[in-house]
Amino acid sequence: MKVSSHYPEGIKYSMFLVDPMSGDVLFGMDNHQPKGPHLHIGKREETYAFTTVEGLIEDFWRRAAERGYQP
């Protein structure tokens, strides 16, 4: 993706952890517009402070582990 005012890092992402039995979203992280980087936690959303791709991946797996997921 090209760097733009909507995607200043030139990165668009969408990562979600879904319960395989119920299909419920346990949490998600994405940066679609117009919201920019944010988290989905249950039915609420909150701003996410994106820093780097590596940090995003670490944050995703840390949050997954906090919810009991073990790869």
TILUMNU-727473 format. One line per 5 residues: number of its first residue (from 1); their letters; for each residue x, y, z of N, C-alpha, C, O. Coordinates in pm, 1 decimal, padded with zeros to 6 digits. Atoms other than C-alpha are relative to their C-alpha. Last residue first. Layout:
# residues N
NUM) A) X Y Z X Y Z X Y Z X Y Z ~ ... .
***
This chain:
# residues 71
71) PQYGR) -00020.9 00062.8 00132.4 -00056.0 -02153.2 01941.5 00066.9 -00136.0 00010.3 00091.0 -00200.8 -00091.5 ~ -00137.7 00046.4 00007.0 -00184.0 -02075.8 02292.0 00019.6 -00070.8 -00133.1 -00042.6 -00173.8 -00159.2 ~ -00041.1 00065.8 00124.0 -00499.4 -01868.2 02328.0 00146.9 -00036.5 00007.4 00230.7 00045.6 00044.8 ~ -00010.8 00144.8 -00011.1 -00608.8 -01803.0 02686.6 00042.1 -00072.5 -00125.7 00051.3 -00195.2 -00125.3 ~ 00134.2 00057.2 00013.4 -00738.0 -01448.8 02646.8 00003.2 -00152.2 -00004.6 -00096.5 -00216.3 -00037.6 .
66) EAARR) 00079.8 -00048.7 -00113.2 -00415.5 -01297.0 02779.3 -00140.8 -00057.4 -00001.9 -00205.4 -00067.7 00102.4 ~ -00040.1 00079.5 -00116.3 -00229.8 -01516.3 02527.2 -00079.7 00041.2 00123.7 -00116.8 -00043.8 00204.6 ~ 00054.4 00134.8 00020.1 -00426.8 -01354.5 02241.4 00032.0 -00088.4 00120.4 -00054.7 -00161.2 00168.7 ~ 00143.4 -00006.9 -00029.6 -00349.1 -01008.1 02378.7 -00066.8 -00136.7 -00017.9 -00156.7 -00172.5 00058.2 ~ 00010.8 -00022.3 -00144.2 00022.0 -01091.9 02383.1 -00147.4 00003.7 00040.7 -00186.6 -00059.6 00138.8 .
61) WFDEI) -00021.8 00128.5 -00066.3 -00004.2 -01240.4 02031.6 -00004.3 00013.0 00152.1 -00045.7 -00081.2 00219.8 ~ 00106.0 00094.6 00034.7 -00164.2 -00923.5 01891.3 00017.5 -00130.5 00077.4 -00077.1 -00178.6 00139.7 ~ 00120.9 -00037.3 -00073.9 00069.9 -00689.1 02078.4 -00113.5 -00098.1 -00026.5 -00186.7 -00135.5 00065.2 ~ -00023.0 00032.8 -00141.3 00375.0 -00873.4 01943.5 -00123.4 00031.2 00083.6 -00163.1 -00049.2 00167.9 ~ 00005.1 00146.4 -00010.2 00234.8 -00857.1 01588.4 00021.7 -00044.5 00144.3 -00048.2 -00133.7 00192.4 .
56) LGEVT) 00137.8 00041.8 00024.7 00162.9 -00485.0 01618.4 -00014.1 -00150.9 00018.8 -00106.3 -00197.6 00085.7 ~ 00075.0 -00028.7 -00122.0 00505.5 -00419.7 01770.5 -00145.1 -00042.8 -00011.0 -00202.5 -00093.0 00085.6 ~ -00046.3 00095.3 -00100.7 00674.9 -00593.1 01476.7 -00075.8 00018.5 00131.4 -00116.5 -00078.9 00194.7 ~ 00061.8 00129.1 00033.3 00462.8 -00394.5 01231.8 00039.0 -00103.7 00104.8 -00044.6 -00182.6 00149.0 ~ -00068.6 00073.4 00106.4 00571.1 -00076.1 01408.0 -00077.0 -00127.8 -00029.8 -00162.4 -00169.5 00048.5 .
51) TFAYT) -00137.8 -00049.5 00007.7 00422.4 00194.5 01631.8 00073.1 -00062.8 -00117.9 00122.0 00007.1 -00206.7 ~ -00088.4 00073.8 00090.6 00042.1 00168.5 01628.3 00138.6 00063.1 00002.1 00152.8 00185.2 -00004.1 ~ -00119.2 -00080.1 00030.3 -00122.9 00326.7 01933.8 00097.9 -00083.4 -00083.3 00189.9 -00145.0 -00029.6 ~ -00122.4 00079.3 -00014.4 -00465.1 00159.5 01928.6 00117.7 00085.8 -00044.4 00112.6 00149.7 -00149.5 ~ -00114.4 -00038.5 00082.0 -00781.8 00362.5 01988.0 00118.7 -00090.6 00029.8 00141.0 -00129.5 00144.5 .
46) EERKG) -00085.4 -00102.0 -00059.8 -01072.7 00183.7 02149.5 00119.7 00024.3 -00090.7 00158.2 -00062.4 -00169.1 ~ -00120.5 -00030.8 00076.3 -01370.4 -00014.5 02026.6 00080.0 00104.0 00076.2 00023.8 00189.1 00145.1 ~ -00053.6 -00136.1 -00006.3 -01649.4 -00180.9 02219.1 00126.2 00013.0 -00084.4 00191.0 -00085.9 -00118.6 ~ 00080.0 -00092.2 00081.8 -01865.3 -00482.2 02136.7 00053.8 00142.7 00003.1 -00002.9 00231.7 -00060.3 ~ 00142.6 00023.6 -00016.8 -01616.8 -00740.3 02257.3 -00076.5 00092.3 -00093.1 -00050.7 00095.3 -00213.4 .
41) IHLHP) -00000.4 00083.8 -00119.5 -01280.8 -00574.1 02232.9 -00145.9 -00022.3 00037.0 -00212.8 00066.3 00090.2 ~ 00136.5 00047.4 -00022.5 -01222.8 -00431.2 01886.1 00009.2 -00094.3 00119.4 00076.6 -00197.1 00113.0 ~ 00024.3 00135.2 -00049.1 -00899.2 -00234.0 01880.0 -00149.6 -00025.5 00006.2 -00228.6 00065.6 00030.9 ~ 00087.4 00020.1 -00114.7 -00808.7 00075.3 01678.5 -00015.7 -00147.8 00031.3 00016.2 -00234.6 -00050.0 ~ -00034.5 00114.2 -00085.0 -00567.6 00221.9 01425.3 -00091.8 -00009.6 00122.4 -00105.6 00085.6 00199.1 .
36) GKPQH) -00142.8 00012.5 -00027.1 -00750.0 00464.2 01190.2 00026.6 -00117.8 00093.0 -00062.4 -00200.3 00113.6 ~ -00035.4 00013.4 -00141.6 -01123.1 00524.3 01230.1 00149.7 -00001.6 00027.9 00192.2 00039.2 00136.0 ~ -00064.4 -00121.7 -00050.2 -01207.9 00668.5 00885.0 00053.2 -00012.7 00142.0 00098.9 00087.1 00197.6 ~ 00042.1 -00140.0 -00006.7 -01067.5 00445.0 00755.5 -00151.4 00006.9 00011.3 -00219.7 -00078.7 -00044.8 ~ 00080.1 -00049.3 00112.8 -00954.8 00094.6 00832.6 -00040.6 00145.2 00022.9 -00043.6 00193.9 00135.9 .
31) NDMGF) -00022.2 -00143.3 00020.7 -00676.4 00046.3 01086.4 -00078.6 00054.7 -00119.1 -00032.4 00144.6 -00189.3 ~ -00004.8 -00041.0 00139.7 -00731.3 -00294.3 01240.4 00015.4 00151.1 -00010.4 00011.6 00222.9 00089.5 ~ -00082.8 -00119.0 00016.8 -00694.7 -00492.2 01560.5 -00002.6 00035.1 -00147.9 00030.7 -00048.5 -00232.0 ~ -00053.2 -00027.7 00132.8 -00942.6 -00752.7 01677.6 00079.5 00129.0 00000.4 00064.1 00213.8 00088.2 ~ -00050.4 -00135.9 00015.6 -01064.9 -00917.6 01992.9 00051.2 00014.7 -00141.5 00073.9 -00084.0 -00211.5 .
26) LVDGS) -00055.4 -00023.2 -00132.7 -01248.7 -01228.9 02106.7 00063.6 00138.1 00007.5 00049.3 00208.8 00107.2 ~ -00127.4 -00071.1 00009.1 -01469.2 -01226.4 01795.8 00047.1 00027.0 00142.2 -00021.8 00094.4 00218.8 ~ -00009.0 -00133.3 -00060.3 -01740.4 -01485.2 01854.2 00138.9 00059.1 -00020.4 00239.4 -00011.3 -00010.0 ~ -00011.3 -00099.6 00106.0 -01759.8 -01775.3 01607.8 00007.6 00142.6 00052.7 00010.9 00238.1 -00024.9 ~ 00117.2 -00088.6 00002.3 -01890.6 -01996.4 01887.4 00000.0 00096.8 -00117.5 -00104.7 00148.1 -00157.0 .
21) MPDVL) 00123.8 00070.0 -00034.3 -01660.3 -02297.3 01858.1 -00122.9 00090.0 -00017.6 -00223.8 00048.3 -00074.6 ~ 00039.8 00094.3 00104.9 -01366.0 -02148.5 01668.9 -00131.9 -00072.0 00028.7 -00197.4 -00120.6 -00063.5 ~ 00023.9 00127.2 -00067.2 -01347.1 -01841.9 01896.8 -00050.0 -00100.0 -00104.0 -00152.7 -00075.9 -00167.4 ~ 00139.8 00043.4 -00001.8 -01218.2 -01565.1 01670.4 -00009.1 -00135.2 00069.4 00070.1 -00225.2 00041.4 ~ -00000.2 00131.4 -00062.7 -00892.7 -01371.2 01706.6 -00146.0 -00038.0 00021.4 -00220.6 00032.4 00089.5 .
16) FMSYK) 00105.5 00032.5 -00095.7 -00883.2 -01081.9 01460.6 00020.5 -00140.0 00055.1 00062.8 -00230.3 -00017.1 ~ -00034.0 00124.9 -00068.9 -00609.6 -00906.6 01262.5 -00106.5 -00025.7 00106.0 -00132.2 00060.4 00190.2 ~ 00121.8 00045.9 -00065.1 -00679.8 -00635.8 01003.6 00030.2 -00137.5 00058.1 00047.8 -00234.2 -00016.0 ~ 00003.2 00130.0 -00066.5 -00394.4 -00434.7 00857.8 -00137.1 -00026.5 00061.1 -00214.5 00064.9 00089.1 ~ 00139.5 00021.7 -00037.2 -00322.0 -00154.4 00612.4 -00006.3 -00139.2 00061.6 00044.8 -00235.3 00004.1 .
11) IGEPY) 00039.2 00133.8 -00045.0 00036.5 -00033.5 00592.9 -00149.0 00000.3 00032.8 -00198.4 00089.1 00102.4 ~ 00012.6 00080.4 00121.1 00186.6 00262.6 00405.3 -00041.4 -00143.0 00030.1 -00011.4 -00234.4 -00046.6 ~ -00107.7 00099.4 00000.8 00302.7 00408.0 00737.3 -00000.7 -00082.7 -00128.1 00090.8 -00161.6 -00151.6 ~ -00131.0 -00065.7 00002.6 00097.3 00726.4 00685.7 00118.3 -00096.4 00001.8 00227.6 -00060.7 -00042.3 ~ -00090.4 00107.8 -00040.4 -00215.3 00527.4 00590.8 00143.2 00052.4 -00002.8 00218.8 00020.5 -00094.5 .
6) HSSVK) 00078.1 00098.7 -00075.2 -00499.7 00779.5 00563.4 00086.9 -00111.7 00055.9 00056.2 -00167.5 00161.3 ~ 00044.9 -00065.0 -00123.4 -00270.0 01069.3 00465.1 -00082.3 -00095.9 00085.9 -00083.0 -00083.8 00208.4 ~ 00101.4 -00102.2 00027.7 -00102.0 00839.0 00217.7 -00038.5 00066.0 00131.7 00008.7 00026.2 00238.2 ~ 00013.1 -00095.1 -00109.8 00192.8 00598.0 00196.0 -00101.0 00106.6 -00041.5 -00095.5 00158.5 -00153.0 ~ -00076.1 -00124.5 00006.0 00125.5 00346.5 -00078.5 -00022.6 00083.1 00126.3 -00130.1 00080.1 00186.3 .
1) M) 00084.5 -00116.2 00000.0 00000.0 00000.0 00000.0 00089.8 00123.4 00000.0 00193.8 00126.2 00065.9 .
***
